Every structure is written in C-alpha cells, then in structure tokens.
Amino acid sequence: MAALSRPSGILRDVSDHLAPSTSALAPGLGSSPMTSRASTPVSAALADAPVVAHVVRGGFVESVHHGTAVVTAPDGSVELEIGDSSGPVFPRSSSKPLQGLAMVRSGLATDGRLLALACASHSGEDFHVEAAREILAGAGLTETALQNTPDYPYDDAARIAWIAGGRPKQSIVQNCSGKHASMLATCVVNGWDLATYRDPEHPLQQAVLDTVRELTGTEPSAVAVDGCGAPIHAVPLHGLAHSFGRLASATDGPEAKVARAIRDFPEYLGGTHRDVTALIRGVDGLIAKDGAEAVYAVGLRDGRGIALKVADGTSRARSVLLAAVMRRIGVGGDEVLETLERQPVLGHGQPVGAVVAVGV
C-alpha cells in the first residue's frame, strides 16, 4: 500500500493545540506515524473557516459551526467564496461520482440505476441491496468478494428491521456496497486482480486518481483510507466544485452517462428519505453527492459547481449551508430549499429552535 502523503500548501500548523498522544497510525498505509506534535497540518479550508451557521435553542445561540463554501464558473474560476476554497479537503463520499466515472472509462458497462448505485452512499433499503447483488452477479461474483467495511443499513427503518431479524453487520448493506461491487465488476472486465482492488497502486485506483486529477484540475495533496476501505484523495474545495460542474454540463461520453444515471435514479444514489435525493429530484439538471464529515458537492447543468465543507464535520449544518448558497445564487425553488433547511433543534422531542445559516 502507498504511504500517506503529507498535504502541501494552504496549510496551518496547529501543533500548539495538540496533546503529545495525538500521533496515530494510518491502517493499511504503512507503519510510520501519520503526523507528529510538531507537524500536524490543517487546511486553510478549516483553519480560516468563518462562522456559517448558528444552532438556536429558544432564541439563544447555543453553538456555532464554521465552514467554507465555493461556487465555480464553467471554466473553474471562483464566482462566490466563503472562507478559503483553495484549501484541500477529503471529499469523502462526494468523490463517488468521480470514482464511478473512472470505472465507466475503464469499461464498466452498467447504466441507469446500477450506475447510480455505483456512485452512491445508499441507505441499505431492500432495493439497494438487491441492486448491489445484481452488479456482483453480472460479474460472476458473490458478496463474499466485497471488501467494504461491514455495517448495518443507514436507513432507520431498514436498520431496525435488519437488527430485529438477528442479522449481523454485513458489507452488502453498508452504504458503499454499490461502489465496491462496481469496482469489482470493473476489475473483472479488465482482468485485474480482485484481492487487491483497494490498494492505491492497483490499476483501478490509479484510474480513479487520474480521473480526480483531470476533473478537479488539481494534483491531490494527500491520500488516505476512506471509511469503506477504499483510497480517498484530498483536493481543493474549488476543484471539487469544478469537477461537479464539468460532470453536470457534459452532453455526451462517459461523463454524460454518469450524470444521467444520477439524475434519473436519485433514490439509488441516496435513499427514500435522503435530502440528496430530494435535491436532485427538485432542481432540473442538477447532480449532487453528500459526503461524510459534512461535505456536499453539486453540479449545475450550466457548468457551475458548488462545494462546501463544515469545519467540525457535523452534518446538521451541511444542508443548511448548501441551501443558503443556492438561495444566494438563485438556484432551486422554495420547496427543495426548505427541505434542505429543515434542521430543527429539539427539546423534549418538540422543535424549540433550528440550525440557521449566517453570513452567507
């Protein structure tokens, strides 16, 4: 496995804020410490992030969230910036449409709902699980080939039913199973080794890296292991936005194929009750992908892109910030934006406040 590369540029040293015990090992990425007390870097997208949301309880600001957001023009130039979007971030699952594009370019023949699932952080509902098994079966594989981290379904009802049935955590219901099934299918098409498909040096992952470089227009500044076990690459936030604008505006080729699958089958990209599903359904021509640690990326048919990161990684402010940015640039109707903004603060099970955007 490749060693973790240290981020370069647009970083801040925060060694004065770290305890001596903060050095850690990166599983699967070598045996050397990831960072040291004297050299832990922080991206400007986090260190310079302004306050973008208030958590209001009973008219009192209880907490604040810092964040960074950017809107890019079709040529990749910055049209709107909140914070410093040149700082690198891990897009987490917002990278999945780029990973899906790399697979299509490498010969993955799936389309429609199965391709949307390849780009998904799905909710683990029955139709998601059946589709993941369909991808595997089409490649002559079973779920035993999956190497994504076993988990319970993400959807509340599906998770409760799964546990009530006495079933353990399994890779097939984990939210990345569509991506991993599709990675395996891509390997089968090319005759690539299946056992090492998560290795950063594997031909599949090198194809993903090349696609990330091309679509973002930047060189990734770090590589690490994502939550599902696949490699993830750090890119500037404005590069992530530009990549989604390029996908959404494509009119032919693999890029258009990926964008069309996302638009046509948003419930396979997310799930029945997910805000990303409602967003794609609610705005014509839009594609989007949510990511862990409070990342969101959006592409518009006219080639503009939007990307954001809430600095503390808390997801409750993520959709609220996105709605504020979309209102600022005049994209989306009230119904879909109000869905994104709906983040109530509860007291005794009843709404007593809300998470609200500020300074956008």
C-alpha positions as CSV (number, residue, x, y, z in Angstrom):
1,M,0.0,0.0,0.0
2,A,1.2,3.5,-0.7
3,A,2.4,5.6,2.3
4,L,0.2,8.5,3.4
5,S,1.4,11.6,1.6
6,R,1.6,14.8,3.5
7,P,-0.6,17.7,2.3
8,S,1.3,20.6,0.8
9,G,0.4,24.2,0.6
10,I,-2.5,26.2,2.1
11,L,-1.9,24.6,5.5
12,R,-1.7,25.9,9.0
13,D,0.5,24.4,11.8
14,V,-1.7,23.7,14.9
15,S,1.0,21.9,17.0
16,D,0.4,24.2,19.9
17,H,-3.2,22.8,20.2
18,L,-2.2,19.1,20.2
19,A,-1.5,16.8,23.1
20,P,1.6,14.5,22.8
21,S,-0.6,11.5,22.3
22,T,-2.2,12.7,19.1
23,S,0.2,10.8,16.8
24,A,-1.6,7.9,15.1
25,L,-1.1,5.2,12.6
26,A,-3.0,5.1,9.3
27,P,-4.3,1.5,9.0
28,G,-3.2,0.0,5.7
29,L,-1.0,2.9,4.8
30,G,2.3,2.0,6.4
31,S,3.7,1.8,9.9
32,S,5.0,5.3,10.4
33,P,3.1,7.9,12.4
34,M,0.7,9.9,10.2
35,T,1.6,13.2,11.9
36,S,3.6,14.4,14.9
37,R,3.0,17.0,17.5
38,A,5.3,19.4,15.7
39,S,4.0,19.0,12.1
40,T,0.2,18.3,12.1
41,P,-1.2,20.4,9.2
42,V,-4.6,21.9,8.9
43,S,-6.1,23.0,5.6
44,A,-7.0,26.7,5.2
45,A,-10.5,25.4,4.3
46,L,-10.7,24.6,8.0
47,A,-8.3,26.9,9.8
48,D,-9.7,30.0,8.1
49,A,-13.3,29.0,8.0
50,P,-15.8,31.7,9.1
51,V,-19.0,31.1,11.1
52,V,-21.6,29.9,8.7
53,A,-24.4,28.5,10.9
54,H,-25.9,29.1,14.4
55,V,-27.6,26.5,16.5
56,V,-30.5,28.4,18.0
57,R,-32.4,27.0,21.0
58,G,-35.3,29.0,22.4
59,G,-33.9,32.2,20.8
60,F,-30.4,31.7,22.3
61,V,-27.4,30.8,20.1
62,E,-26.2,27.6,21.7
63,S,-23.5,26.6,19.3
64,V,-21.9,27.8,16.1
65,H,-20.5,26.0,13.0
66,H,-17.6,27.2,10.9
67,G,-17.4,26.3,7.2
68,T,-16.2,27.0,3.7
69,A,-18.2,27.1,0.5
70,V,-17.5,28.0,-3.1
71,V,-19.3,28.4,-6.4
72,T,-17.2,27.9,-9.5
73,A,-17.9,29.1,-13.1
74,P,-17.9,26.6,-16.0
75,D,-14.2,27.4,-16.6
76,G,-13.3,26.7,-13.0
77,S,-12.9,30.3,-11.8
78,V,-14.4,31.2,-8.5
79,E,-17.7,33.1,-8.6
80,L,-18.5,33.1,-4.9
81,E,-16.3,32.1,-2.0
82,I,-17.0,31.9,1.7
83,G,-13.7,31.1,3.5
84,D,-10.7,29.9,1.7
85,S,-11.7,27.3,-1.0
86,S,-8.1,26.8,-2.1
87,G,-7.5,24.7,1.0
88,P,-7.6,20.9,0.4
89,V,-10.2,18.6,1.9
90,F,-11.1,15.0,1.7
91,P,-14.4,14.9,-0.3
92,R,-15.2,11.6,1.3
93,S,-18.3,10.1,-0.5
94,S,-18.7,13.2,-2.6
95,S,-15.9,11.6,-4.6
96,K,-18.1,8.7,-5.7
97,P,-19.3,10.2,-9.0
98,L,-15.7,10.7,-10.0
99,Q,-14.9,7.2,-9.0
100,G,-17.9,6.0,-11.0
101,L,-16.7,7.9,-14.0
102,A,-13.3,6.3,-13.7
103,M,-15.0,2.9,-13.7
104,V,-17.1,3.7,-16.8
105,R,-14.0,4.9,-18.6
106,S,-12.3,1.6,-17.7
107,G,-15.1,-0.5,-19.2
108,L,-17.8,-0.8,-16.6
109,A,-20.9,-1.5,-18.7
110,T,-23.6,-0.8,-16.1
111,D,-26.1,2.0,-16.7
112,G,-29.1,3.6,-15.2
113,R,-30.0,2.6,-11.6
114,L,-27.0,0.3,-11.3
115,L,-24.6,3.1,-12.3
116,A,-26.3,5.4,-9.9
117,L,-25.7,2.8,-7.2
118,A,-22.0,2.7,-8.2
119,C,-21.9,6.4,-7.3
120,A,-24.0,6.0,-4.1
121,S,-23.9,6.2,-0.4
122,H,-27.1,4.3,-0.3
123,S,-29.4,3.8,2.6
124,G,-29.4,0.0,2.7
125,E,-33.1,-0.3,1.7
126,D,-34.1,-3.6,0.0
127,F,-33.9,-2.2,-3.5
128,H,-30.3,-1.0,-2.8
129,V,-29.2,-4.4,-1.6
130,E,-30.9,-6.2,-4.5
131,A,-29.2,-3.9,-7.0
132,A,-25.7,-4.4,-5.4
133,R,-26.2,-8.1,-5.7
134,E,-27.3,-7.7,-9.3
135,I,-24.0,-5.9,-10.1
136,L,-22.0,-8.7,-8.5
137,A,-24.0,-11.4,-10.2
138,G,-23.4,-9.7,-13.5
139,A,-19.7,-10.0,-13.0
140,G,-19.9,-13.6,-11.9
141,L,-19.3,-12.7,-8.2
142,T,-21.0,-13.0,-4.9
143,E,-21.0,-10.7,-1.9
144,T,-18.1,-12.6,-0.4
145,A,-15.8,-10.7,-2.8
146,L,-16.7,-7.3,-1.2
147,Q,-14.1,-5.7,0.9
148,N,-16.1,-2.6,2.1
149,T,-16.5,-2.3,5.9
150,P,-19.4,-4.4,7.2
151,D,-22.2,-2.3,8.7
152,Y,-25.9,-2.1,9.3
153,P,-28.2,-0.3,6.9
154,Y,-28.1,3.5,7.1
155,D,-31.9,4.0,6.8
156,D,-33.5,3.9,10.2
157,A,-36.4,1.5,9.3
158,A,-34.1,-0.8,7.3
159,R,-31.5,-0.9,10.1
160,I,-34.1,-1.7,12.8
161,A,-35.6,-4.5,10.6
162,W,-32.1,-5.9,9.9
163,I,-31.1,-6.0,13.6
164,A,-34.6,-7.3,14.6
165,G,-34.0,-10.2,12.2
166,G,-30.9,-11.1,14.1
167,R,-28.5,-10.4,11.2
168,P,-25.0,-9.0,11.9
169,K,-23.3,-6.2,10.2
170,Q,-22.6,-7.1,6.5
171,S,-20.7,-5.5,3.6
172,I,-23.7,-5.9,1.2
173,V,-25.9,-3.5,3.2
174,Q,-23.2,-0.9,4.1
175,N,-23.7,2.3,2.1
176,C,-20.7,1.8,-0.2
177,S,-21.6,-1.7,-1.4
178,G,-22.7,-0.4,-4.8
179,K,-19.4,1.3,-5.3
180,H,-17.3,-1.7,-4.2
181,A,-19.5,-4.1,-6.3
182,S,-18.9,-1.9,-9.3
183,M,-15.1,-1.7,-8.6
184,L,-15.0,-5.5,-8.6
185,A,-17.0,-5.6,-11.8
186,T,-14.6,-3.2,-13.4
187,C,-11.7,-5.4,-12.4
188,V,-13.4,-8.5,-13.9
189,V,-13.8,-6.6,-17.2
190,N,-10.1,-5.8,-17.3
191,G,-8.7,-9.0,-15.8
192,W,-7.3,-7.1,-12.9
193,D,-6.6,-8.7,-9.5
194,L,-9.7,-8.8,-7.3
195,A,-8.0,-9.4,-3.9
196,T,-6.0,-6.1,-4.0
197,Y,-8.6,-3.7,-5.7
198,R,-8.4,-1.3,-2.7
199,D,-4.7,-0.8,-3.0
200,P,-3.7,2.7,-4.2
201,E,-1.3,1.2,-6.6
202,H,-3.9,-1.1,-8.2
203,P,-4.8,-0.2,-11.8
204,L,-8.3,0.5,-10.8
205,Q,-7.3,3.0,-8.1
206,Q,-4.7,4.6,-10.5
207,A,-7.6,5.1,-13.0
208,V,-9.6,6.8,-10.2
209,L,-6.6,9.0,-9.3
210,D,-6.2,10.1,-13.0
211,T,-9.9,11.0,-13.2
212,V,-9.7,13.0,-10.0
213,R,-6.7,14.9,-11.3
214,E,-8.4,15.6,-14.6
215,L,-11.9,16.6,-13.4
216,T,-10.7,18.7,-10.5
217,G,-7.8,20.3,-12.4
218,T,-5.6,19.8,-9.4
219,E,-3.0,17.4,-8.0
220,P,-4.3,15.6,-4.9
221,S,-2.2,16.6,-1.9
222,A,-2.9,13.6,0.3
223,V,-4.2,10.0,0.1
224,A,-5.8,8.1,3.0
225,V,-8.2,5.3,3.7
226,D,-11.9,6.2,3.4
227,G,-14.5,4.8,5.8
228,C,-15.3,2.0,3.4
229,G,-11.6,1.0,3.0
230,A,-11.0,2.5,-0.5
231,P,-8.5,5.3,-1.1
232,I,-9.6,8.9,-0.8
233,H,-7.7,11.9,-2.2
234,A,-7.5,15.4,-0.8
235,V,-8.3,18.2,-3.3
236,P,-9.0,21.9,-3.0
237,L,-12.7,22.6,-2.4
238,H,-12.9,24.7,-5.6
239,G,-11.5,21.8,-7.5
240,L,-14.3,19.6,-6.2
241,A,-16.9,22.1,-7.2
242,H,-15.4,22.4,-10.7
243,S,-15.4,18.6,-11.2
244,F,-19.2,18.5,-10.5
245,G,-19.8,21.4,-12.8
246,R,-18.0,19.5,-15.6
247,L,-20.0,16.3,-14.9
248,A,-23.3,18.1,-14.8
249,S,-22.7,20.0,-18.1
250,A,-21.5,17.1,-20.1
251,T,-23.6,16.3,-23.2
252,D,-22.0,13.1,-24.3
253,G,-19.5,10.4,-23.4
254,P,-18.9,8.7,-20.0
255,E,-19.4,12.0,-18.1
256,A,-22.9,12.5,-19.5
257,K,-23.7,8.8,-18.8
258,V,-22.8,9.2,-15.1
259,A,-24.7,12.5,-14.8
260,R,-27.8,11.0,-16.5
261,A,-27.8,8.0,-14.1
262,I,-27.7,10.2,-11.1
263,R,-30.5,12.5,-12.4
264,D,-32.7,9.6,-13.5
265,F,-32.2,7.4,-10.3
266,P,-31.5,9.7,-7.3
267,E,-33.2,7.2,-5.0
268,Y,-30.4,4.8,-5.8
269,L,-27.7,7.5,-5.2
270,G,-29.2,8.2,-1.7
271,G,-32.4,6.7,-0.5
272,T,-36.1,7.2,0.0
273,H,-35.7,9.7,2.9
274,R,-32.4,11.4,2.0
275,D,-32.0,15.2,1.3
276,V,-29.6,14.5,-1.6
277,T,-32.4,12.5,-3.3
278,A,-34.9,15.3,-2.8
279,L,-32.4,17.9,-4.1
280,I,-31.7,16.1,-7.3
281,R,-35.4,15.5,-7.9
282,G,-36.2,19.1,-7.1
283,V,-33.8,21.0,-9.4
284,D,-33.8,20.3,-13.1
285,G,-30.4,19.3,-14.5
286,L,-28.7,19.2,-11.1
287,I,-26.4,16.4,-9.8
288,A,-25.2,16.2,-6.2
289,K,-23.4,14.0,-3.7
290,D,-23.2,14.3,0.0
291,G,-20.2,13.1,1.9
292,A,-19.1,12.2,5.4
293,E,-17.5,14.9,7.7
294,A,-20.1,17.4,6.4
295,V,-19.1,17.7,2.7
296,Y,-21.5,18.5,-0.1
297,A,-20.9,18.8,-3.8
298,V,-23.3,20.0,-6.5
299,G,-23.1,20.4,-10.3
300,L,-25.5,22.5,-12.4
301,R,-26.4,21.9,-16.0
302,D,-24.9,25.3,-17.0
303,G,-21.4,24.1,-15.8
304,R,-21.3,25.9,-12.4
305,G,-20.3,23.9,-9.4
306,I,-20.9,24.2,-5.7
307,A,-18.9,22.6,-2.9
308,L,-18.8,23.1,0.8
309,K,-17.3,21.7,4.0
310,V,-18.4,22.3,7.6
311,A,-15.2,22.6,9.5
312,D,-16.2,20.5,12.6
313,G,-17.6,17.7,10.4
314,T,-21.1,18.0,11.8
315,S,-23.7,17.1,9.2
316,R,-26.6,19.1,10.7
317,A,-25.2,22.3,9.3
318,R,-24.3,20.9,5.9
319,S,-27.6,21.1,4.1
320,V,-28.5,24.4,5.7
321,L,-25.3,25.9,4.4
322,L,-25.9,24.5,0.9
323,A,-29.5,25.9,0.9
324,A,-28.1,29.4,1.8
325,V,-25.6,29.3,-1.0
326,M,-28.2,28.1,-3.5
327,R,-30.5,30.9,-2.5
328,R,-27.6,33.4,-2.9
329,I,-27.1,32.4,-6.5
330,G,-30.8,31.9,-7.3
331,V,-30.9,28.2,-7.8
332,G,-33.7,25.9,-6.6
333,G,-37.3,26.6,-5.6
334,D,-38.7,27.1,-2.1
335,E,-39.9,23.6,-1.6
336,V,-36.5,21.9,-2.2
337,L,-34.6,24.6,-0.3
338,E,-36.9,24.4,2.7
339,T,-36.3,20.7,2.7
340,L,-32.5,21.3,3.0
341,E,-33.0,24.0,5.6
342,R,-35.2,21.8,7.8
343,Q,-32.8,21.1,10.7
344,P,-34.9,21.5,13.9
345,V,-33.4,21.7,17.4
346,L,-35.5,19.6,19.7
347,G,-36.5,20.0,23.3
348,H,-38.4,17.1,25.0
349,G,-39.0,15.8,21.5
350,Q,-40.5,19.0,20.1
351,P,-38.9,21.7,17.9
352,V,-37.6,24.6,20.1
353,G,-35.2,26.1,17.6
354,A,-33.3,25.4,14.4
355,V,-29.9,25.4,12.7
356,V,-29.8,28.5,10.6
357,A,-27.2,29.8,8.1
358,V,-25.5,33.1,8.9
359,G,-23.1,35.3,6.9
360,V,-23.9,33.7,3.5
